Amino acid sequence: MGADRWMACCPAHDDKSPSLSIRNTGDRVLVFCFAGCCPEDILTAVGLTWRDLFASDWQADNARGVALAGRHYSQKPLDPVELDRRVLRVARADIAAGKTLSTEDRARVELALERLGVDG
């Protein structure tokens, strides 16, 4: 993707195509799953803790919320409408890249469309 930026299959869910954004800012590592996995699940899946994402212990100890993908998040769950929108964005990007959605991914897209009130 670029210097200090990567896309990967998310280890916290059965990912068929890359949905996990990873970025090294120098003082911390930012992670964000476009499929909606919470950061704790991502870290647990690869055997890491919050402390592992920061260059210094002071930063890790003082992180009340976590800087992810350039935004500051508290430990609140993702808004369901935003999650459905993200599912659609990831699916659209995969389709535009010529990838075929799995049966599971197509079902998730259909559910997102239904919940958003969009005719598929």
C-alpha positions as protocol buffer text, in pm:
chain_id: "A"
residue {
  index: 1
  type: MET
  ca { x: 0 y: 0 z: 0 }
}
residue {
  index: 2
  type: GLY
  ca { x: 283 y: 234 z: 75 }
}
residue {
  index: 3
  type: ALA
  ca { x: 554 y: 313 z: 321 }
}
residue {
  index: 4
  type: ASP
  ca { x: 453 y: 199 z: 669 }
}
residue {
  index: 5
  type: ARG
  ca { x: 100 y: 102 z: 553 }
}
residue {
  index: 6
  type: TRP
  ca { x: -43 y: -242 z: 485 }
}
residue {
  index: 7
  type: MET
  ca { x: -371 y: -419 z: 416 }
}
residue {
  index: 8
  type: ALA
  ca { x: -410 y: -776 z: 542 }
}
residue {
  index: 9
  type: CYS
  ca { x: -670 y: -1042 z: 603 }
}
residue {
  index: 10
  type: CYS
  ca { x: -806 y: -984 z: 951 }
}
residue {
  index: 11
  type: PRO
  ca { x: -710 y: -1261 z: 1195 }
}
residue {
  index: 12
  type: ALA
  ca { x: -1018 y: -1193 z: 1409 }
}
residue {
  index: 13
  type: HIS
  ca { x: -1269 y: -1320 z: 1152 }
}
residue {
  index: 14
  type: ASP
  ca { x: -1281 y: -1558 z: 856 }
}
residue {
  index: 15
  type: ASP
  ca { x: -1147 y: -1303 z: 610 }
}
residue {
  index: 16
  type: LYS
  ca { x: -1130 y: -1399 z: 242 }
}
residue {
  index: 17
  type: SER
  ca { x: -989 y: -1066 z: 126 }
}
residue {
  index: 18
  type: PRO
  ca { x: -787 y: -799 z: 308 }
}
residue {
  index: 19
  type: SER
  ca { x: -1001 y: -585 z: 536 }
}
residue {
  index: 20
  type: LEU
  ca { x: -745 y: -502 z: 806 }
}
residue {
  index: 21
  type: SER
  ca { x: -559 y: -173 z: 770 }
}
residue {
  index: 22
  type: ILE
  ca { x: -226 y: -148 z: 954 }
}
residue {
  index: 23
  type: ARG
  ca { x: -15 y: 167 z: 977 }
}
residue {
  index: 24
  type: ASN
  ca { x: 308 y: 243 z: 1158 }
}
residue {
  index: 25
  type: THR
  ca { x: 321 y: 612 z: 1258 }
}
residue {
  index: 26
  type: GLY
  ca { x: 656 y: 584 z: 1432 }
}
residue {
  index: 27
  type: ASP
  ca { x: 521 y: 623 z: 1785 }
}
residue {
  index: 28
  type: ARG
  ca { x: 236 y: 373 z: 1754 }
}
residue {
  index: 29
  type: VAL
  ca { x: 80 y: 116 z: 1526 }
}
residue {
  index: 30
  type: LEU
  ca { x: -275 y: 182 z: 1409 }
}
residue {
  index: 31
  type: VAL
  ca { x: -511 y: -106 z: 1327 }
}
residue {
  index: 32
  type: PHE
  ca { x: -859 y: -91 z: 1178 }
}
residue {
  index: 33
  type: CYS
  ca { x: -1080 y: -372 z: 1045 }
}
residue {
  index: 34
  type: PHE
  ca { x: -1325 y: -250 z: 782 }
}
residue {
  index: 35
  type: ALA
  ca { x: -1544 y: -554 z: 851 }
}
residue {
  index: 36
  type: GLY
  ca { x: -1601 y: -422 z: 1203 }
}
residue {
  index: 37
  type: CYS
  ca { x: -1386 y: -640 z: 1427 }
}
residue {
  index: 38
  type: CYS
  ca { x: -1298 y: -470 z: 1754 }
}
residue {
  index: 39
  type: PRO
  ca { x: -929 y: -396 z: 1806 }
}
residue {
  index: 40
  type: GLU
  ca { x: -913 y: -617 z: 2116 }
}
residue {
  index: 41
  type: ASP
  ca { x: -1018 y: -920 z: 1911 }
}
residue {
  index: 42
  type: ILE
  ca { x: -757 y: -841 z: 1645 }
}
residue {
  index: 43
  type: LEU
  ca { x: -481 y: -808 z: 1904 }
}
residue {
  index: 44
  type: THR
  ca { x: -586 y: -1126 z: 2086 }
}
residue {
  index: 45
  type: ALA
  ca { x: -591 y: -1322 z: 1760 }
}
residue {
  index: 46
  type: VAL
  ca { x: -222 y: -1243 z: 1702 }
}
residue {
  index: 47
  type: GLY
  ca { x: -111 y: -1258 z: 2065 }
}
residue {
  index: 48
  type: LEU
  ca { x: -54 y: -884 z: 2117 }
}
residue {
  index: 49
  type: THR
  ca { x: -169 y: -629 z: 2376 }
}
residue {
  index: 50
  type: TRP
  ca { x: -233 y: -255 z: 2355 }
}
residue {
  index: 51
  type: ARG
  ca { x: 114 y: -198 z: 2500 }
}
residue {
  index: 52
  type: ASP
  ca { x: 267 y: -368 z: 2194 }
}
residue {
  index: 53
  type: LEU
  ca { x: 123 y: -97 z: 1965 }
}
residue {
  index: 54
  type: PHE
  ca { x: 302 y: 195 z: 2132 }
}
residue {
  index: 55
  type: ALA
  ca { x: 667 y: 298 z: 2113 }
}
residue {
  index: 56
  type: SER
  ca { x: 683 y: 377 z: 2485 }
}
residue {
  index: 57
  type: ASP
  ca { x: 516 y: 240 z: 2797 }
}
residue {
  index: 58
  type: TRP
  ca { x: 404 y: 593 z: 2891 }
}
residue {
  index: 59
  type: GLN
  ca { x: 195 y: 622 z: 2575 }
}
residue {
  index: 60
  type: ALA
  ca { x: 35 y: 282 z: 2630 }
}
residue {
  index: 61
  type: ASP
  ca { x: -41 y: 353 z: 2996 }
}
residue {
  index: 62
  type: ASN
  ca { x: -201 y: 688 z: 2915 }
}
residue {
  index: 63
  type: ALA
  ca { x: -413 y: 579 z: 2617 }
}
residue {
  index: 64
  type: ARG
  ca { x: -770 y: 608 z: 2748 }
}
residue {
  index: 65
  type: GLY
  ca { x: -904 y: 571 z: 2397 }
}
residue {
  index: 66
  type: VAL
  ca { x: -701 y: 429 z: 2114 }
}
residue {
  index: 67
  type: ALA
  ca { x: -590 y: 612 z: 1803 }
}
residue {
  index: 68
  type: LEU
  ca { x: -702 y: 394 z: 1516 }
}
residue {
  index: 69
  type: ALA
  ca { x: -675 y: 482 z: 1149 }
}
residue {
  index: 70
  type: GLY
  ca { x: -613 y: 848 z: 1230 }
}
residue {
  index: 71
  type: ARG
  ca { x: -916 y: 885 z: 1457 }
}
residue {
  index: 72
  type: HIS
  ca { x: -954 y: 869 z: 1833 }
}
residue {
  index: 73
  type: TYR
  ca { x: -1188 y: 596 z: 1952 }
}
residue {
  index: 74
  type: SER
  ca { x: -1307 y: 513 z: 2298 }
}
residue {
  index: 75
  type: GLN
  ca { x: -1396 y: 154 z: 2375 }
}
residue {
  index: 76
  type: LYS
  ca { x: -1752 y: 203 z: 2247 }
}
residue {
  index: 77
  type: PRO
  ca { x: -1891 y: -45 z: 1996 }
}
residue {
  index: 78
  type: LEU
  ca { x: -1922 y: 65 z: 1635 }
}
residue {
  index: 79
  type: ASP
  ca { x: -2258 y: 213 z: 1536 }
}
residue {
  index: 80
  type: PRO
  ca { x: -2451 y: -63 z: 1350 }
}
residue {
  index: 81
  type: VAL
  ca { x: -2540 y: 169 z: 1060 }
}
residue {
  index: 82
  type: GLU
  ca { x: -2174 y: 265 z: 1015 }
}
residue {
  index: 83
  type: LEU
  ca { x: -2074 y: -101 z: 1033 }
}
residue {
  index: 84
  type: ASP
  ca { x: -2319 y: -188 z: 754 }
}
residue {
  index: 85
  type: ARG
  ca { x: -2188 y: 102 z: 545 }
}
residue {
  index: 86
  type: ARG
  ca { x: -1832 y: -22 z: 592 }
}
residue {
  index: 87
  type: VAL
  ca { x: -1932 y: -373 z: 488 }
}
residue {
  index: 88
  type: LEU
  ca { x: -2074 y: -228 z: 166 }
}
residue {
  index: 89
  type: ARG
  ca { x: -1761 y: -17 z: 103 }
}
residue {
  index: 90
  type: VAL
  ca { x: -1532 y: -318 z: 143 }
}
residue {
  index: 91
  type: ALA
  ca { x: -1753 y: -533 z: -82 }
}
residue {
  index: 92
  type: ARG
  ca { x: -1769 y: -257 z: -345 }
}
residue {
  index: 93
  type: ALA
  ca { x: -1389 y: -224 z: -341 }
}
residue {
  index: 94
  type: ASP
  ca { x: -1344 y: -600 z: -373 }
}
residue {
  index: 95
  type: ILE
  ca { x: -1586 y: -619 z: -665 }
}
residue {
  index: 96
  type: ALA
  ca { x: -1418 y: -320 z: -833 }
}
residue {
  index: 97
  type: ALA
  ca { x: -1085 y: -502 z: -795 }
}
residue {
  index: 98
  type: GLY
  ca { x: -1231 y: -802 z: -977 }
}
residue {
  index: 99
  type: LYS
  ca { x: -1262 y: -1023 z: -671 }
}
residue {
  index: 100
  type: THR
  ca { x: -1554 y: -1262 z: -628 }
}
residue {
  index: 101
  type: LEU
  ca { x: -1739 y: -1236 z: -299 }
}
residue {
  index: 102
  type: SER
  ca { x: -1774 y: -1558 z: -102 }
}
residue {
  index: 103
  type: THR
  ca { x: -2119 y: -1691 z: -15 }
}
residue {
  index: 104
  type: GLU
  ca { x: -2066 y: -1564 z: 341 }
}
residue {
  index: 105
  type: ASP
  ca { x: -1963 y: -1218 z: 216 }
}
residue {
  index: 106
  type: ARG
  ca { x: -2263 y: -1198 z: -20 }
}
residue {
  index: 107
  type: ALA
  ca { x: -2497 y: -1289 z: 266 }
}
residue {
  index: 108
  type: ARG
  ca { x: -2339 y: -1015 z: 482 }
}
residue {
  index: 109
  type: VAL
  ca { x: -2383 y: -761 z: 199 }
}
residue {
  index: 110
  type: GLU
  ca { x: -2749 y: -861 z: 158 }
}
residue {
  index: 111
  type: LEU
  ca { x: -2804 y: -821 z: 533 }
}
residue {
  index: 112
  type: ALA
  ca { x: -2637 y: -477 z: 529 }
}
residue {
  index: 113
  type: LEU
  ca { x: -2852 y: -366 z: 234 }
}
residue {
  index: 114
  type: GLU
  ca { x: -3167 y: -490 z: 407 }
}
residue {
  index: 115
  type: ARG
  ca { x: -3084 y: -315 z: 735 }
}
residue {
  index: 116
  type: LEU
  ca { x: -3003 y: 9 z: 554 }
}
residue {
  index: 117
  type: GLY
  ca { x: -3328 y: -12 z: 358 }
}
residue {
  index: 118
  type: VAL
  ca { x: -3153 y: -27 z: 21 }
}
residue {
  index: 119
  type: ASP
  ca { x: -3288 y: -234 z: -266 }
}
residue {
  index: 120
  type: GLY
  ca { x: -3012 y: -472 z: -379 }
}
